[in-house]
């Protein structure tokens, strides 16, 4: 069972003449599934039909193969890929879950492929998918021998050169594997449920607005506070590394002062828009915070 798409903490205040708004989105939790073969076939195309945002998304994920991204959930992988690539990654900026809670929206809908009443349907067959598009899977979806008992997210890596539908994906937290892997996919073999393919949007940045992610890679749960000057905007608790609750997406808006993340031990780091922060243990006992390289 997946918890809701995000929990939100919103604070409004007036401190030293600064209007403050903060929202914290829990990292989208993922489902999982099992597979012996996703049944991908056909020739593929890649960068020649990929947008700059799609290319950057693929480049990020290719560099993360066999490593854990975020807290190890499938949606954490997609969120971090979009953030690093310059895409919109904050759930509240992407729109409400659809069609149901936990069915994440990742941008503009390219198509929905579904199977119902013994009929396979592609809602928009003339619109091609592209590398870097994001696939959201509904619960109970089955594609070939891959079964998605819970909701799932993956990122398109290649598409068929003729039908322009995904043939390979990047995914995380599938079959109990909480690192980034590639897998083949043949959407024509969807025999239950549905998938939605989304085209990510370029991120819209604004002055004095910081969109960030925070991951706890320490072996124990950790807390932090977002501060603007001497004012506390929010306090967040993260579970231990490699768990659904170890990852957060946050937006902080001020009237000019740069926000700061402060750990319970007093260590701090000033925020930079669209960057990821990592809480980690440099020596196995103390904790610190640093900015991720991507």
GUZAKOL-767024 format. One line per field, with one value per residue: residue number from 1; x, y, z of N, C-alpha, C in turn. Coordinates in pm, 1 decimal. Each point is the difference from the previous one (the first is absolute). Example, Ala and Ser with C-alpha at 12.3 -4.5 7.8 and 13.67 -1.06 7.14 Angstrom:
<atoms>
i (1;2)
nu (1319.0;-35.0)
nv (-569.0;105.0)
nw (780.0;-72.0)
cau (-89.0;82.0)
cav (119.0;119.0)
caw (0.0;6.0)
cu (90.0;-77.0)
cv (120.0;109.0)
cw (0.0;73.0)
</atoms>
This chain:
<atoms>
i (1;2;3;4;5;6;7;8;9;10;11;12;13;14;15;16;17;18;19;20;21;22;23;24;25;26;27;28;29;30;31;32;33;34;35;36;37;38;39;40;41;42;43;44;45;46;47;48;49;50;51;52;53;54;55;56;57;58;59;60;61;62;63;64;65;66;67;68;69;70;71;72;73;74;75;76;77;78;79;80;81;82;83;84;85;86;87;88;89;90;91;92;93;94;95;96;97;98;99;100;101;102;103;104;105;106;107;108;109;110;111;112;113;114;115;116;117;118;119;120;121;122;123;124;125;126;127;128;129;130;131;132;133;134;135;136;137;138;139;140;141;142;143;144;145;146;147;148;149;150;151;152;153;154;155;156;157;158;159;160;161;162;163;164;165;166;167;168;169;170;171;172;173;174;175;176;177;178;179;180;181;182;183;184;185;186;187;188;189;190;191;192;193;194;195;196;197;198;199;200;201;202;203;204;205;206;207;208;209;210;211;212;213;214;215;216;217;218;219;220;221;222;223;224;225;226;227;228;229;230;231;232;233;234;235;236;237;238;239;240;241;242;243;244;245;246;247;248;249;250;251;252;253;254;255;256;257;258;259;260;261;262;263;264;265;266;267;268;269;270;271;272;273;274;275;276;277;278;279;280;281;282;283;284;285;286;287;288;289;290;291;292;293;294)
nu (85.5;-27.0;76.0;-68.9;-26.5;-51.5;80.7;-76.6;101.4;-92.2;97.3;-76.4;81.5;26.1;122.4;34.5;-131.5;18.5;-65.3;-39.5;31.8;-35.2;30.4;-31.4;43.6;-61.7;119.0;-41.2;-79.6;63.9;-44.5;-35.9;67.3;-42.2;108.9;-22.1;-92.5;37.8;67.7;102.8;-50.4;60.8;18.8;102.3;-43.5;97.5;123.5;-9.9;-83.2;102.8;-84.8;48.5;-122.8;-53.6;85.5;-24.5;-127.4;14.7;69.9;-87.1;-102.2;55.8;25.4;-125.3;26.7;-74.8;-49.2;-13.8;-116.9;19.4;-121.0;19.9;-94.0;-93.3;-91.3;79.2;18.5;-128.7;-30.9;98.0;-41.8;-125.4;24.6;79.9;-104.4;-60.2;-60.3;-131.9;30.7;-54.5;-51.7;3.8;113.0;-15.9;-73.1;-128.2;12.9;20.4;-100.7;90.1;-19.0;121.2;-86.9;132.3;-3.2;61.0;-107.3;18.7;-125.7;82.2;-21.1;-114.6;71.8;-111.6;-42.5;-116.0;-83.2;116.7;20.6;102.8;29.2;37.8;-12.4;128.8;-32.0;-48.6;-2.6;123.2;43.0;74.0;128.0;-7.4;-98.0;-101.7;9.6;-130.1;14.8;-118.0;-59.9;58.9;89.2;-18.2;132.4;-39.4;117.4;5.1;-11.9;-85.6;22.8;102.8;-26.9;40.4;127.4;13.3;120.1;-56.1;71.5;-79.1;-28.0;-107.1;80.0;-94.9;-33.4;126.9;6.9;1.4;131.6;53.2;16.1;13.3;31.7;-65.5;37.5;52.5;-85.9;-16.8;33.7;67.2;47.8;60.5;-95.5;36.3;-107.4;-29.6;-74.4;-111.3;-42.3;29.6;82.2;-55.6;-23.4;37.8;-96.9;89.0;54.1;55.1;21.5;92.1;-16.7;117.6;-17.5;49.7;87.2;-98.3;109.7;5.5;16.0;92.3;8.5;11.0;25.1;-10.8;94.3;-41.3;114.6;-49.4;131.4;-39.3;59.7;-15.2;-121.2;-31.3;19.1;-70.8;49.7;-100.6;101.7;-61.4;126.7;-65.3;-76.4;-68.0;20.8;82.0;-50.4;97.2;-64.2;116.3;-51.3;49.4;124.7;-27.9;-79.9;-129.3;12.8;103.6;-102.7;34.7;-109.7;69.2;-89.4;90.5;-89.2;87.4;18.7;94.3;-24.1;124.4;-84.3;-5.4;61.8;-57.5;104.6;-43.8;115.5;-75.9;41.1;45.6;-93.6;48.2;-127.7;10.6;-67.4;-89.6;54.0;70.5;-49.9;113.6;-73.4;119.7;64.8;86.4;-36.9;-127.1;30.9;72.1;-80.7;-8.0;3.3;-25.5;44.4;-98.0;82.5;-115.4)
nv (-119.2;93.1;78.6;109.3;67.0;87.8;27.3;92.7;82.5;88.6;90.2;88.4;98.7;90.8;-12.5;99.8;16.4;-130.8;-8.1;-98.8;-85.9;-109.2;-87.2;-109.1;-56.0;-95.7;-58.9;4.9;-75.1;-113.5;-62.3;-109.3;-108.6;-91.9;-57.2;-79.5;72.8;124.8;-80.7;82.8;56.3;-19.2;74.4;75.7;113.2;92.0;52.3;-59.6;-59.2;34.0;57.4;124.5;22.1;-66.9;61.4;111.7;-34.0;-39.7;109.5;64.3;-64.2;23.3;118.4;-32.2;-66.5;-89.9;124.0;25.9;43.5;108.6;-31.3;-17.4;93.1;-57.9;63.0;-39.3;-110.8;-3.1;24.6;-77.5;-87.9;31.8;-5.4;-105.0;-39.2;63.8;-112.6;13.2;7.9;115.7;-95.2;100.0;3.8;-129.7;29.1;-6.7;-100.4;-82.5;-88.1;-56.6;10.3;47.6;43.6;3.1;131.6;-16.7;55.5;11.5;-41.0;-99.3;-104.6;-63.8;-103.8;-63.1;-85.5;-0.6;-83.7;-60.7;128.8;-0.4;111.5;73.5;86.7;0.0;-94.1;115.4;10.2;23.4;-106.0;50.9;-25.7;-33.1;-52.7;24.3;-127.4;21.6;-101.5;-40.6;-9.4;-118.5;87.3;-58.9;-9.7;-86.4;-36.9;131.2;-19.1;101.0;-66.5;84.5;125.9;41.9;37.4;28.8;3.7;47.2;-105.6;-88.7;33.2;-67.6;-30.8;-93.6;-68.4;28.3;-125.4;8.1;-20.5;103.1;-32.2;109.2;-80.0;19.3;-82.5;-83.8;-90.3;102.5;43.2;58.3;-39.7;92.5;-51.6;-70.1;13.2;-108.5;56.1;-69.1;124.2;-60.2;-39.5;120.0;-79.6;99.4;80.2;92.3;69.4;104.1;52.8;62.4;118.5;-12.5;93.2;96.7;-0.9;57.2;72.1;42.4;130.2;-31.2;-97.6;-82.7;-79.2;-88.3;-94.1;-81.0;-66.7;-88.8;4.6;50.7;-83.3;119.2;10.1;103.0;110.5;93.1;123.0;55.3;85.6;112.6;37.2;59.2;0.5;-86.6;-52.7;-105.1;-106.8;-76.4;-115.1;-59.7;-106.9;-114.4;-5.9;14.6;100.8;-24.9;2.2;-44.1;39.1;128.1;55.6;112.8;93.8;96.5;90.2;96.6;109.6;-91.9;-38.1;-46.8;-100.5;-59.5;-113.4;-27.9;-78.7;-107.2;-34.3;83.1;-106.9;87.5;28.7;106.8;21.0;-82.9;80.8;-97.0;10.6;-111.3;-19.0;-40.6;-67.3;2.3;-112.1;100.6;-34.7;-12.8;117.8;96.5;103.7;16.4;116.6;-43.5;74.1;-66.0;-79.5;-67.6)
nw (0.0;-89.0;78.1;40.4;-111.3;85.3;101.5;45.0;17.6;28.9;-3.1;60.5;-27.1;91.1;-47.8;76.5;-18.1;25.0;-115.4;78.5;-96.5;65.5;-93.0;65.5;-111.7;65.9;-9.0;-125.8;73.4;-9.8;-104.2;-60.5;-26.2;-83.2;-49.7;-102.1;-64.7;-33.3;-76.9;20.5;-110.4;-117.1;-110.1;36.5;52.3;-2.5;13.5;-118.8;84.8;73.5;84.1;11.4;47.7;-102.9;-80.5;69.4;-9.4;-126.3;-22.6;76.8;-54.0;-117.9;54.8;24.4;-111.2;59.2;10.5;128.3;-46.9;74.1;43.0;-132.3;10.0;-75.3;72.8;98.7;-70.0;-31.1;126.5;41.7;-90.9;29.9;128.9;-17.1;-73.4;99.3;38.0;-13.3;129.4;29.4;77.1;87.7;-70.5;19.7;105.5;25.0;85.6;-101.3;-7.7;81.4;129.9;-11.7;-93.0;5.9;-6.6;-119.4;-52.2;-130.4;0.9;-32.9;80.1;-0.8;38.7;-35.3;90.3;-64.1;59.1;25.4;21.6;-85.3;68.7;-103.7;100.1;-33.1;-88.3;-39.8;132.2;-46.6;63.6;96.9;-21.6;126.2;-75.3;79.6;38.1;18.5;86.7;-39.0;117.7;4.4;-44.8;-115.7;-22.9;-91.4;50.9;-22.6;130.5;0.0;112.3;3.2;21.5;-117.2;-5.3;-128.5;-58.5;-108.6;-42.9;-60.8;-128.2;-38.9;-100.9;5.5;107.3;27.7;40.8;133.0;-8.3;64.9;126.7;75.1;102.3;111.7;96.2;-86.2;39.5;85.5;-120.8;99.3;-116.4;-74.4;-73.6;-106.6;-76.5;-70.3;-93.6;-10.4;-21.7;-114.0;98.5;10.6;102.5;79.8;45.8;34.7;-97.8;59.0;-119.8;75.0;-54.9;60.9;92.2;-73.5;97.3;67.9;-5.6;124.2;-0.8;88.8;-90.7;100.9;-102.7;97.0;6.8;95.1;6.6;84.0;-9.0;116.2;81.8;56.5;54.2;-76.8;70.7;-60.8;3.4;-66.0;-11.1;27.1;-0.8;99.0;-107.8;72.9;-119.4;13.3;59.9;-46.5;3.3;-16.4;-56.8;45.2;-44.1;-129.6;35.5;-11.2;132.7;-70.6;-73.8;-19.7;-48.6;-8.4;26.7;-5.5;36.5;-26.4;68.8;15.8;126.1;-14.4;-21.1;117.7;-32.6;116.0;24.2;65.0;-62.7;-70.0;-67.4;-90.9;-91.7;-65.9;-27.9;-103.9;-80.1;-0.2;118.8;8.1;120.9;53.3;88.2;51.1;18.1;19.2;124.2;-34.1;56.6;-54.3;-12.7;-131.0;-62.2;-124.0;-99.0;-62.4;-66.7;-2.0)
cau (-85.5;78.6;-60.6;-36.8;106.2;90.6;-53.2;38.2;8.8;6.0;11.8;-7.6;40.7;65.0;116.6;93.3;-47.9;7.3;-113.0;57.1;-88.2;74.9;-77.0;85.2;-64.6;71.2;36.0;-104.6;35.0;-14.7;-45.2;98.1;-58.7;83.6;9.5;108.4;28.2;-99.6;-41.7;29.9;42.0;-1.4;110.9;-20.7;62.1;32.7;19.5;-39.1;-136.7;-12.9;11.9;113.3;-34.4;3.8;140.0;63.3;-58.1;62.5;141.2;5.2;-31.9;106.3;109.2;-41.2;-27.1;47.8;9.8;-128.6;-30.7;-94.7;-17.5;-12.7;-132.1;-0.9;-31.1;116.7;88.6;-53.2;6.5;138.6;41.1;-58.6;66.4;135.4;-5.6;-63.1;-144.0;-82.9;4.8;-77.6;-134.1;-105.6;10.1;-33.0;-143.9;-55.0;4.5;-110.0;-141.2;-27.7;109.2;114.8;30.5;72.4;5.8;140.4;11.7;-111.3;-33.7;22.9;-102.8;-30.5;-17.3;-76.2;-65.4;-124.8;-103.6;70.6;39.0;120.9;-26.4;96.9;-89.8;53.5;103.7;75.8;99.3;111.3;72.2;140.6;87.9;-14.4;-137.8;-17.8;-114.6;-65.5;-73.0;-106.0;4.0;-56.8;41.1;84.1;57.0;74.5;6.0;23.2;-121.7;15.4;-104.0;-13.8;28.7;141.3;46.7;125.6;36.6;26.4;136.6;-3.9;-132.9;-4.9;21.9;-119.8;-120.9;36.4;-41.1;119.2;55.9;86.0;-22.0;74.6;-89.8;57.0;-96.3;-81.4;45.1;79.4;132.3;-14.9;98.7;-43.7;24.7;-72.3;-85.0;-76.1;-144.2;-78.7;-131.7;-104.8;-28.8;-73.7;-120.9;-80.9;33.4;30.6;115.1;-7.5;131.0;1.6;112.5;39.3;3.5;115.2;-28.6;-17.5;60.1;-42.0;86.4;-29.9;-71.1;97.0;-55.0;111.2;-26.7;87.7;1.8;75.8;78.7;53.7;-62.3;-106.5;-87.9;58.7;-88.9;62.0;-85.8;22.6;-4.4;27.6;50.6;-17.1;-135.4;-22.8;-106.9;-55.9;82.7;-27.3;64.0;22.9;34.8;136.3;32.7;-57.0;-140.1;-88.4;-7.0;132.0;15.2;-99.5;2.9;-46.3;3.8;4.4;-7.4;22.1;6.5;137.9;102.2;23.1;-31.2;108.8;-36.3;77.9;-15.2;-20.6;129.2;41.2;60.6;-96.8;35.1;-90.8;-63.7;13.4;-117.1;5.3;107.5;-31.7;84.2;14.0;43.4;83.5;89.0;136.3;85.1;-79.4;-62.4;-54.0;-69.2;28.2;-82.5;74.8;-75.1;32.3;71.5;-100.6)
cav (119.2;121.0;115.7;103.2;52.6;79.2;69.2;139.0;91.5;134.7;99.9;137.2;85.8;125.5;5.2;102.9;55.4;-100.7;-92.4;-133.8;-111.8;-123.7;-123.2;-118.9;-117.1;-125.2;-63.1;-90.6;-139.7;-83.6;-137.2;-97.0;-99.8;-114.3;-24.1;-80.0;57.9;98.9;-27.7;105.6;-43.1;103.2;93.4;114.0;127.4;65.4;142.5;76.8;46.8;30.6;140.2;24.6;-44.8;-145.9;-44.1;21.9;-98.7;-128.5;7.6;-14.2;-136.9;-88.5;12.8;-53.2;-143.6;-86.9;73.3;43.4;142.1;37.2;-102.8;-132.3;-19.0;24.5;139.9;80.2;-0.8;91.6;135.4;47.6;15.3;124.9;112.8;16.5;29.2;129.6;-17.9;27.4;-120.4;18.5;-54.0;101.0;74.8;-90.9;-24.1;-102.9;-138.4;-34.8;22.5;-21.7;32.4;-87.0;-9.0;124.8;74.0;37.4;99.6;-1.4;-136.8;-39.3;-99.2;-104.3;-132.1;-74.2;-124.9;-17.9;-71.8;-78.7;88.4;81.9;132.3;109.2;114.6;103.7;-74.9;82.0;80.9;-88.3;14.6;33.8;-24.9;102.1;0.4;-75.5;-90.2;-29.6;-125.8;-19.9;-125.7;-113.9;-2.9;-112.2;15.9;-123.9;-73.4;94.5;33.7;116.0;-10.9;135.8;101.7;-1.5;107.0;-23.8;104.2;-56.3;18.2;-10.7;-23.5;-69.1;94.9;8.8;34.9;105.1;-37.0;-40.1;-135.2;-19.4;99.6;-0.1;-11.5;-26.4;-65.0;-99.0;-133.1;9.3;57.7;142.0;78.4;28.7;-105.5;11.8;-114.8;10.1;10.8;-4.6;42.6;-74.2;-118.7;38.0;-83.1;38.7;130.5;110.3;86.3;134.9;52.1;144.9;79.3;95.8;142.5;76.5;64.8;144.3;53.6;135.2;66.1;-20.8;-126.4;-109.7;-135.3;-87.9;-131.9;-38.5;-143.6;-46.4;-120.1;-51.7;-127.9;25.2;110.1;131.6;113.6;127.7;117.8;103.7;129.3;123.6;82.0;-68.5;-53.5;-137.2;-12.9;-134.8;-104.4;-121.7;-123.5;-98.8;-133.3;-42.7;-14.4;-108.8;-19.9;94.9;125.7;62.5;93.8;107.0;108.8;119.8;132.2;107.5;131.9;111.1;128.9;38.0;-68.8;-137.8;-95.8;-86.0;-127.6;-16.8;-130.2;4.0;25.0;136.6;17.3;66.9;15.2;91.3;-63.7;45.8;-49.0;-118.8;-89.4;-102.5;-5.8;-133.3;-17.8;-120.1;-18.9;-10.1;-89.7;-106.9;37.9;134.7;26.1;127.9;23.3;51.0;7.8;-104.4;49.8;18.2)
caw (0.0;-6.8;64.7;-95.6;-85.3;81.7;115.4;-20.2;111.5;-55.6;104.8;-44.5;108.8;-34.0;85.8;-45.5;-126.6;-105.5;-11.2;-9.8;-32.0;-17.3;-12.1;-2.1;-58.3;21.9;-125.4;-45.3;21.7;-117.7;13.2;-41.7;-87.2;-30.6;-144.0;-55.2;-131.3;-35.4;-136.0;-96.5;-132.2;-102.3;-6.6;86.9;-34.2;125.9;12.7;-116.9;17.8;141.1;35.8;91.0;134.8;-2.3;-9.0;130.0;91.4;-31.4;38.6;146.0;40.6;-46.8;95.9;130.1;-7.1;108.6;125.9;52.7;-12.5;104.5;102.3;-59.7;-59.4;-144.6;-26.6;38.0;-117.1;-100.6;54.5;-2.3;-140.6;-48.5;66.4;-52.8;-143.7;-25.4;-12.5;117.5;82.9;122.5;-26.0;-1.1;-125.7;-110.0;-2.1;88.3;-45.9;-90.8;32.3;142.0;90.7;-18.6;-143.0;-12.2;-126.2;-18.4;-105.6;-94.5;-37.4;-138.8;-31.8;97.8;-60.1;99.4;-40.0;73.6;-76.3;-101.0;-109.2;17.7;-55.8;7.3;-10.7;-88.4;-72.3;-95.5;71.1;37.1;125.9;-18.9;113.8;103.3;46.8;124.0;-1.6;126.6;-11.2;96.5;75.1;-69.7;-140.3;-42.8;-133.8;-18.3;126.3;109.1;72.3;87.0;101.9;51.0;-100.2;-34.2;-87.8;-70.7;-96.2;-132.2;-49.2;-145.8;-55.6;-127.4;-109.2;-84.6;75.3;95.8;134.0;76.6;-10.1;116.6;105.2;125.6;113.8;131.8;89.8;-69.4;38.4;121.6;-27.4;29.7;-74.5;-136.3;-97.6;-125.9;-30.9;-124.3;16.9;-122.9;46.9;-71.1;80.6;119.4;4.8;115.7;54.5;-90.7;22.0;-55.4;-38.2;15.6;-50.4;104.3;-32.4;45.5;128.0;4.1;121.3;36.0;97.5;141.8;18.5;0.1;-11.2;34.4;56.2;111.6;24.5;115.0;-26.8;125.8;36.2;97.1;-36.4;23.2;-13.5;-35.6;3.5;-99.6;66.6;-73.6;109.1;128.9;4.0;-43.4;-98.4;13.1;58.0;-76.1;45.1;-104.9;47.6;-33.9;-141.4;-80.5;35.8;-68.0;73.7;12.9;-111.7;-0.9;-97.3;69.2;-60.5;97.9;-63.0;92.5;-68.4;-32.9;77.2;-43.8;106.2;45.6;62.7;122.3;63.7;144.9;65.3;-27.0;-132.4;-86.6;-141.1;-68.9;-113.7;-137.6;-71.2;-85.4;41.1;97.5;118.5;58.1;138.1;-3.4;114.2;-51.9;78.5;58.2;126.9;-13.3;-125.3;-64.2;-117.6;-114.2;-125.3;-96.3;-118.1;-104.1)
cu (88.5;-70.0;-34.2;120.1;96.6;-71.6;51.2;4.3;16.0;3.2;-5.9;41.9;57.9;112.7;96.5;-40.2;-0.2;-124.0;54.2;-107.6;86.5;-97.7;95.4;-80.0;82.3;34.8;-105.8;41.6;-28.2;-64.7;110.7;-66.7;94.7;0.5;109.3;41.7;-107.8;-31.3;29.1;48.4;9.8;122.4;-32.5;65.4;29.2;18.9;-46.1;-142.2;-27.4;16.5;123.9;-28.2;3.2;141.2;70.1;-51.4;65.1;146.4;15.3;-20.1;105.3;118.3;-31.2;-29.6;67.0;27.4;-139.9;-13.8;-107.7;-7.4;-21.5;-135.2;3.7;-25.8;113.2;96.6;-47.2;10.2;140.8;51.8;-53.5;68.6;136.1;-0.4;-58.2;-149.2;-72.8;-10.8;-81.8;-143.8;-108.9;3.8;-40.2;-147.9;-40.8;12.9;-121.5;28.2;-35.3;120.2;113.0;35.5;65.2;-5.2;141.1;20.9;-123.2;-24.3;23.1;-108.3;-27.2;-23.2;-64.3;-55.8;-122.4;-101.1;59.3;42.7;120.5;-22.0;118.5;-79.1;46.7;111.2;84.5;106.2;113.9;47.0;147.1;82.2;-6.3;-142.9;-10.6;-128.8;-50.3;-90.0;-109.1;15.6;-67.2;34.9;87.7;43.6;90.4;-3.3;25.8;-132.6;28.4;-114.2;-26.5;31.9;150.9;30.8;128.3;22.4;37.9;144.6;8.4;-143.0;12.6;7.5;-120.8;-120.8;24.5;-57.4;119.9;41.6;93.9;-24.2;110.4;-102.7;77.2;-111.1;-98.9;56.0;89.6;138.2;-10.7;114.6;-48.7;42.8;-69.7;-80.6;-65.8;-149.1;-65.3;-143.5;-113.1;-37.3;-64.6;-133.8;-84.4;43.7;29.7;136.5;-31.2;142.1;-6.8;125.2;37.5;4.7;129.9;-38.1;-11.9;54.1;-46.8;96.5;-50.9;-88.5;98.2;-74.4;115.1;-50.2;100.6;-9.9;83.9;70.0;73.9;-79.3;-110.6;-85.2;63.5;-106.3;76.9;-104.7;36.3;-19.3;25.1;39.5;-8.7;-137.9;-5.3;-119.5;-64.9;100.9;-43.0;74.3;10.3;35.0;139.9;15.3;-70.3;-139.9;-82.9;-1.1;132.7;23.2;-113.4;23.1;-57.3;9.0;-2.7;-0.2;18.6;-4.3;143.1;108.7;13.0;-30.9;120.0;-57.7;92.9;-29.5;-16.6;130.3;55.7;66.9;-104.8;52.4;-103.9;-51.1;39.7;-114.6;32.2;117.7;-52.1;98.1;-2.0;42.4;74.7;85.9;142.4;87.3;-78.1;-67.6;-61.0;-73.1;33.4;-92.9;87.4;-91.1;42.9;66.4;-92.8;-135.3)
cv (123.2;111.4;106.5;58.7;86.9;43.2;142.1;73.1;137.8;98.0;137.8;88.0;128.9;17.6;100.7;53.0;-98.3;-86.8;-137.7;-100.0;-122.1;-114.1;-115.2;-116.4;-122.8;-58.9;-99.9;-145.1;-82.8;-131.0;-95.0;-99.2;-115.0;-22.4;-99.9;52.9;100.7;-2.4;106.8;-56.1;120.0;88.0;123.4;123.8;72.2;149.7;81.1;54.5;38.7;148.8;20.8;-45.2;-152.0;-53.7;14.4;-98.8;-136.5;-1.6;-18.1;-145.8;-100.0;2.7;-56.4;-149.9;-74.5;74.7;40.4;151.1;34.5;-108.2;-138.0;-28.6;33.8;146.3;92.8;11.3;101.2;145.2;56.2;18.2;130.6;120.5;27.5;44.1;137.2;-8.0;41.4;-127.1;10.5;-46.3;105.6;86.2;-84.6;-33.9;-116.3;-137.9;-29.8;-134.3;-14.4;41.2;-101.7;-24.5;132.0;57.7;57.1;107.8;-3.1;-143.0;-22.3;-97.4;-85.6;-129.1;-89.4;-128.9;-17.9;-66.1;-73.7;84.3;84.4;133.0;92.6;127.5;105.2;-58.9;84.4;86.8;-88.6;23.1;20.9;-49.8;116.6;18.3;-88.1;-80.5;-19.2;-121.1;-5.8;-132.9;-110.8;-7.4;-121.9;22.7;-120.3;-79.3;90.4;39.2;112.3;-1.4;134.8;97.4;11.7;116.8;-44.0;113.0;-65.9;26.9;-10.4;-25.5;-72.2;101.0;18.4;50.3;107.5;-26.2;-58.4;-144.5;-32.8;112.5;-8.3;-11.7;-34.1;-55.3;-85.9;-137.7;0.2;59.3;151.4;83.4;15.0;-112.0;36.2;-127.3;23.1;7.4;-4.3;31.3;-69.2;-126.8;34.9;-74.1;25.1;138.5;105.5;60.6;136.1;48.0;151.4;61.4;102.8;143.4;62.0;76.4;151.3;50.6;143.0;55.9;-25.1;-122.5;-114.6;-132.8;-96.9;-140.7;-25.5;-150.8;-29.2;-130.1;-49.5;-124.5;14.0;117.3;133.1;107.6;123.4;109.3;90.8;133.9;111.9;102.8;-78.1;-64.0;-143.2;-4.6;-137.3;-90.7;-132.2;-117.8;-96.4;-133.4;-38.2;-22.3;-118.8;-38.7;108.1;136.1;71.1;110.5;101.6;93.9;122.1;123.0;102.8;131.8;106.6;130.5;45.2;-76.0;-145.0;-96.0;-88.6;-127.3;-21.9;-137.4;15.5;25.0;137.9;22.2;53.1;12.0;92.1;-63.1;66.2;-60.8;-120.1;-92.1;-102.4;5.3;-140.7;11.4;-133.1;-6.5;-16.3;-101.0;-112.8;35.2;140.1;14.1;139.5;14.2;59.5;2.8;-112.3;59.6;22.9;24.3)
cw (0.0;75.2;-103.1;-71.0;78.1;125.9;-9.5;133.0;-58.8;114.7;-61.9;117.5;-51.5;97.7;-58.3;-136.9;-114.1;2.2;-29.0;-37.0;-18.6;-18.5;-10.6;-53.3;33.2;-135.3;-40.6;24.7;-123.5;32.8;-37.3;-90.1;-18.0;-148.9;-28.6;-135.7;-30.5;-148.1;-101.1;-132.3;-90.7;3.5;81.9;-57.1;129.5;-17.7;-120.5;11.4;144.8;23.6;86.3;142.5;7.7;-3.3;134.0;103.5;-19.6;43.3;150.8;40.7;-46.3;95.4;137.1;-3.1;115.4;129.4;44.4;-16.3;101.5;105.5;-55.9;-61.9;-149.1;-32.4;43.7;-118.2;-104.3;46.4;-8.6;-142.0;-57.4;62.9;-61.4;-146.0;-31.8;-19.8;126.2;81.8;127.7;-25.0;-10.2;-125.3;-120.5;-7.1;88.1;-61.9;-87.6;-65.8;147.3;82.3;-15.0;-144.8;-40.5;-140.6;-12.8;-106.2;-87.0;-48.7;-149.6;-44.2;122.0;-76.3;104.6;-59.1;87.1;-91.7;-120.2;-121.6;39.6;-70.0;21.6;-25.9;-99.4;-86.2;-94.8;66.1;48.9;142.7;-31.0;118.2;99.2;45.8;124.6;-7.0;141.8;-20.9;106.7;72.7;-80.4;-146.9;-26.9;-143.4;-24.7;128.6;119.4;62.1;98.5;100.8;65.4;-112.9;-18.2;-94.0;-67.3;-99.3;-131.3;-39.6;-151.2;-44.9;-133.4;-114.7;-89.4;77.4;104.9;139.3;74.3;-24.6;115.6;98.9;104.7;112.1;126.4;88.3;-77.8;31.9;121.7;-18.4;10.9;-56.8;-143.4;-93.7;-131.1;-21.7;-134.7;31.1;-137.9;37.8;-74.6;75.3;133.5;-0.5;123.5;45.0;-104.3;32.0;-59.6;-27.1;2.3;-62.2;107.2;-52.5;49.6;126.1;-16.4;132.9;23.2;103.3;141.1;25.1;-16.6;-2.5;19.7;29.7;111.0;17.7;122.7;-35.4;124.1;40.0;103.5;-47.0;40.4;-16.7;-41.6;4.2;-115.6;69.1;-100.1;104.8;129.5;12.0;-51.3;-93.5;8.4;66.1;-62.2;63.1;-117.2;63.2;-48.4;-149.6;-63.6;44.4;-69.0;67.0;17.2;-102.2;1.7;-118.1;69.3;-88.2;111.8;-76.1;106.6;-79.4;-24.3;73.1;-45.6;115.6;31.5;60.8;118.2;59.2;150.1;75.9;-30.7;-133.8;-96.9;-142.0;-63.5;-129.3;-131.7;-78.0;-88.0;31.5;100.5;114.8;57.3;145.0;5.6;125.5;-51.0;73.1;66.2;130.2;-6.6;-133.1;-49.4;-120.0;-109.2;-122.8;-93.2;-122.2;-117.8;63.0)
</atoms>
